[in-house]
Amino acid sequence: MQYSREVEEMVCVAKGPKHGPAPIPEEGKWIMAKEITDISGMTHGVGWCAPQQGACKLSLNVKNGVIEEALVETIGCSGMTHSAAMAAEILPGKTILEALNTDLVCDAINTAMRELFLQIVYGRTQSAFSEGGLPVGAGLEDLGKGLRSQVGTMYGTKLKGARYLEMAEGYVTRLALDEDMQIIGYEFVSLGKMTDFIKKGMEPNEAYKKAMGHYGRFEGAYKYIDPRKE
């Protein structure tokens, strides 16, 4: 290591107490993180691409600095789904520092990794106060039954009002309106459940009907509309 002449000529002043880093909460313990291997936790990061056309939610389960589990969810960009497929292969097995400095193909996924890194190295994780942390596989709990992302898609115009297209329960098939033409409920079909029924041998039409449900004051509405056509 090279020192400038000015530094070499300085008087050496003794350093006081070595306080070390501030402890952070990790999986039910207080850790003074000095190395990447000191970092553990399960958390999420949200990222966006430069034109902000698409977004990514990245969930990682890190044990002793190594990514053991990765969940990549994307929205708004068709090409991003292919990047997410690559990221799901790239991330597990890497340390979080390696992952931060790896090109994850898509700007939104890279940004999500950066935001997640900040959360996890500061101890702001979902598992910060969970003794032993969360088991590998916990990421799938974010998806629920059918292992589908929780997606909401709504559209509206000043001229024609709102349209519910996709809710957490599933694909919206009909909107229920009252006499004032205000939305009071909706009908949906859970595509995950429907697909599971079909895989088990059920006829598609029967599976479609069995996977349907409704929310709100759907029954007895004044009018029903198809939100995609009417």
C-alpha positions in Angstrom: 0.0 0.0 0.0 1.3 3.4 -0.9 1.1 6.5 1.3 1.6 10.1 0.4 4.6 12.0 1.8 2.2 14.1 3.8 0.7 11.1 5.5 4.1 9.5 6.2 5.2 12.7 7.9 2.2 12.9 10.2 2.4 12.0 13.9 0.8 8.7 14.7 -2.2 9.1 17.0 -3.5 6.0 18.8 -7.0 4.8 18.0 -9.5 4.6 20.8 -11.9 1.7 21.5 -12.9 -0.5 18.6 -16.7 -0.3 18.7 -17.4 -2.4 15.6 -20.5 -2.4 13.5 -24.0 -1.8 15.0 -25.8 -5.1 15.6 -28.6 -5.9 13.2 -31.5 -8.3 13.7 -31.2 -11.6 11.8 -33.4 -14.6 12.3 -34.0 -13.9 15.9 -30.4 -12.9 16.8 -28.4 -9.7 17.0 -25.5 -10.0 14.6 -22.5 -7.7 14.1 -22.1 -8.3 10.4 -18.5 -8.1 9.2 -18.5 -10.7 6.4 -21.0 -11.7 3.7 -21.3 -15.0 5.5 -22.7 -13.2 8.5 -25.8 -12.3 6.6 -29.0 -14.3 6.7 -32.7 -13.5 6.1 -35.7 -13.8 3.9 -36.9 -10.6 2.2 -38.1 -8.8 -0.9 -37.0 -6.1 -3.3 -39.0 -4.3 -6.0 -37.3 -2.9 -9.2 -38.2 -1.2 -12.4 -36.5 -0.7 -15.8 -35.2 2.5 -17.2 -38.4 3.4 -19.2 -40.4 2.1 -16.2 -42.4 0.0 -18.5 -42.1 -3.1 -16.3 -41.5 -4.0 -12.7 -40.1 -7.0 -10.8 -40.6 -8.3 -7.3 -37.6 -10.4 -6.2 -37.7 -12.6 -3.1 -34.6 -14.2 -1.7 -34.0 -16.6 1.2 -30.4 -16.1 2.3 -28.6 -18.4 4.7 -25.0 -17.6 5.8 -24.6 -15.2 2.9 -25.7 -17.7 0.2 -28.9 -17.5 -1.7 -30.8 -20.7 -1.1 -34.1 -19.8 -2.7 -35.3 -17.2 -5.3 -38.7 -16.1 -6.4 -38.9 -13.8 -9.4 -42.2 -12.2 -10.3 -42.5 -9.7 -13.1 -45.2 -7.6 -14.7 -45.7 -5.2 -17.6 -43.0 -6.5 -20.0 -43.2 -9.7 -22.0 -39.4 -9.9 -22.5 -38.9 -9.7 -18.7 -40.5 -13.1 -18.2 -37.6 -14.7 -20.1 -35.1 -12.7 -18.1 -36.8 -13.9 -14.9 -36.4 -17.5 -16.1 -32.6 -16.9 -16.4 -32.4 -15.1 -13.1 -34.1 -18.0 -11.3 -31.3 -20.2 -12.6 -28.5 -17.7 -11.9 -29.3 -16.6 -8.3 -29.5 -19.8 -6.1 -26.0 -20.7 -4.9 -24.5 -17.3 -5.2 -23.6 -15.1 -2.3 -25.6 -11.9 -2.1 -22.5 -9.9 -3.1 -22.0 -12.1 -6.2 -25.7 -11.6 -7.1 -25.5 -7.9 -6.7 -22.6 -7.8 -9.1 -24.1 -10.3 -11.6 -26.0 -9.1 -14.7 -29.5 -10.5 -14.2 -30.3 -9.6 -17.8 -33.2 -7.2 -17.1 -32.9 -3.7 -15.6 -35.9 -4.2 -13.4 -34.5 -7.5 -11.9 -31.1 -5.8 -11.4 -32.8 -2.9 -9.6 -34.8 -5.3 -7.4 -31.6 -7.1 -6.5 -30.0 -3.7 -5.4 -33.1 -2.8 -3.3 -33.2 -6.2 -1.7 -29.4 -6.1 -0.9 -30.0 -2.9 1.0 -32.8 -4.4 3.0 -30.9 -7.6 3.9 -27.6 -6.1 4.9 -29.4 -3.6 7.1 -31.3 -6.3 8.9 -34.7 -5.1 7.6 -36.0 -8.5 6.5 -39.2 -10.4 6.8 -37.5 -12.9 9.1 -35.5 -10.5 11.2 -37.1 -11.5 14.4 -38.1 -15.1 13.5 -35.9 -17.5 15.4 -34.0 -19.7 12.9 -35.5 -17.7 10.1 -37.8 -19.1 7.4 -37.3 -22.5 5.8 -36.3 -22.8 2.2 -39.5 -23.0 0.4 -41.1 -20.1 2.3 -41.1 -18.1 -0.9 -43.8 -20.2 -2.4 -46.2 -19.0 0.4 -46.3 -15.6 -1.4 -48.0 -17.4 -4.3 -50.7 -19.2 -2.5 -52.7 -22.1 -3.8 -52.0 -23.0 -7.5 -48.6 -21.3 -7.2 -49.7 -18.1 -9.1 -48.6 -14.6 -8.4 -51.0 -12.2 -6.8 -51.9 -9.9 -9.6 -54.3 -7.0 -9.8 -55.2 -5.4 -13.2 -57.6 -2.5 -13.3 -58.4 -0.1 -16.2 -60.5 3.0 -16.2 -61.4 6.0 -18.4 -63.2 9.2 -17.6 -65.7 8.5 -20.3 -66.7 4.9 -19.4 -65.5 4.4 -15.8 -63.6 1.5 -14.3 -63.0 -2.1 -15.4 -61.7 -4.8 -13.0 -59.8 -7.3 -15.2 -57.8 -9.4 -12.7 -58.1 -9.7 -8.9 -56.2 -11.7 -6.4 -58.9 -14.4 -6.7 -58.4 -14.7 -10.4 -59.5 -13.6 -13.9 -62.6 -11.4 -13.7 -65.3 -12.6 -16.1 -68.2 -10.3 -15.2 -68.8 -7.1 -13.2 -72.0 -6.6 -11.3 -73.6 -3.1 -11.5 -76.4 -1.5 -9.4 -79.2 0.8 -10.8 -76.8 3.7 -10.6 -74.4 1.7 -12.8 -71.8 1.5 -10.1 -69.7 -1.6 -9.5 -71.0 -3.7 -6.5 -69.3 -7.0 -7.2 -67.6 -9.3 -9.6 -67.4 -12.8 -10.9 -64.0 -14.5 -11.3 -62.4 -17.8 -12.4 -59.3 -19.1 -10.6 -57.1 -20.1 -13.6 -54.8 -22.1 -11.3 -57.6 -24.1 -9.8 -59.2 -24.7 -13.2 -55.9 -25.9 -14.7 -55.4 -28.3 -11.7 -58.9 -29.7 -12.3 -58.2 -30.3 -15.9 -54.8 -32.0 -15.2 -56.7 -34.4 -12.9 -59.0 -35.4 -15.9 -62.0 -33.1 -15.4 -63.7 -31.8 -18.6 -62.7 -28.2 -19.3 -66.2 -26.8 -19.2 -66.8 -28.4 -15.8 -63.5 -27.3 -14.5 -64.2 -23.7 -15.6 -67.5 -23.7 -13.7 -66.0 -25.3 -10.6 -63.2 -22.8 -10.5 -65.6 -19.8 -10.6 -66.6 -17.6 -7.7 -67.9 -14.2 -7.0 -67.4 -11.3 -4.5 -69.5 -8.5 -3.2 -73.2 -8.1 -3.9 -72.9 -10.0 -7.2 -76.2 -11.9 -7.0 -79.3 -10.0 -7.9 -77.4 -7.1 -9.5 -79.2 -4.7 -11.8 -76.8 -5.4 -14.7 -73.8 -7.6 -15.5 -71.1 -6.7 -18.0 -68.0 -8.4 -19.5 -65.2 -5.9 -18.5 -63.2 -6.8 -21.6 -66.0 -6.3 -24.2 -68.7 -4.0 -22.8 
